[in-house]
Amino acid sequence: MSRTMSVADSIVVDAPPAYVYERLSDPTAMGRWSPENRGATVRGERRGTYVGMVFEGRNKRGAMGWTTRCTVTAADPGERFAFRVHAIGVRRPRLPGPVATWEYRFEAVDGGTRVTETWTDDRRSWPDFLANAFDRVATGGKTFAEFQRGNIRTTLKRLKAALEADFREADFREAD
């Protein structure tokens, strides 16, 4: 059985693209929305998000926790944010290799921003049968594409709720 290598979903957030990008492109804040990510630590200089920025993400699924090393590959304010996961480990990301790419696109729509989140499986050298077997053990019976489809939907719903509340509060403060 061949595997699905990429899944995506979108949601409209009632806030402008620059505002949504600014919050979503901070890897230390991702734990607010993601069902698995618990935040991140930026390595090196911290001056906003930029291509080449490296961060280590802390993740948890059930009782299992792991850390990933990621590098930002796109940082186009109000348009696109992306990073690739290229090392993984339990406490520290010691095992190098292509894991996944995450991308967020921001499109201005009437009164807000369409946010599209895309996960791409970068384990291209893995045979399908091995990837499918590993995925089903790691996700409790699903492929990573099926599993990530659910994670993306959850992340987008949480992102929408949090950013719209934050934006309304910021907008209200500015009106005072």
RALINPE-V741727 format. One record per pair of residues at least 24 apart in sequence whose C-alpha atoms are under 8 Angstrom apart, sorted by the first residue. I is the first residue (numbers start at 1). J is the second residue. D is the distance in whole Angstrom. If there is no record, write none. Layout:
i=<I I>
j=<J J>
d=<D D>
This chain:
i=<1 1 2 3 3 3 3 4 5 5 5 5 6 6 6 6 6 7 7 7 7 7 7 8 8 8 8 8 8 9 9 9 9 9 9 10 10 10 10 10 11 11 11 11 11 11 12 12 12 12 12 12 13 13 13 13 13 13 13 14 14 14 14 14 15 15 15 15 15 15 16 16 16 16 17 17 17 17 17 17 17 18 18 18 19 20 20 20 20 21 21 21 21 21 21 22 22 25 25 25 27 27 32 32 33 33 33 33 33 34 34 34 34 34 35 35 35 36 36 36 49 50 50 51 56 65 66 66 66 66 67 67 67 68 68 69 78 78 79 79 79 80 80 80 81 98 98 99 115 117 117 118 119 121>
j=<128 129 128 128 132 143 145 145 120 121 122 145 118 119 120 121 145 118 119 120 145 148 149 116 117 118 119 149 152 116 117 118 149 152 153 114 115 116 117 156 114 115 116 156 157 160 109 112 113 114 115 160 112 113 114 115 160 163 164 111 112 113 160 164 111 112 113 163 164 167 108 111 112 113 78 79 106 107 108 112 113 77 78 79 78 78 106 113 163 77 78 79 80 81 106 77 78 49 75 81 55 57 158 159 154 155 156 158 159 151 152 154 155 158 151 154 155 60 61 151 75 74 75 75 93 90 90 91 92 93 91 92 93 92 93 93 106 107 105 106 107 104 105 106 105 122 123 123 156 152 156 152 148 145>
d=<7 7 6 6 7 8 8 6 6 5 8 7 7 6 4 6 7 6 6 7 6 7 6 7 5 4 6 7 7 6 6 7 8 7 7 6 5 4 6 7 6 5 7 6 8 8 8 7 5 4 6 7 6 5 6 7 5 7 7 6 4 6 8 6 7 5 6 8 6 7 7 8 5 6 5 7 6 7 6 7 5 6 4 8 7 7 8 8 7 6 5 7 8 8 7 7 8 7 8 6 7 8 8 8 8 5 7 5 5 7 8 7 5 8 6 7 7 5 6 8 6 7 5 6 8 6 4 6 8 8 6 6 6 7 5 6 6 8 6 5 7 6 4 6 7 5 6 5 8 7 8 8 7 8>
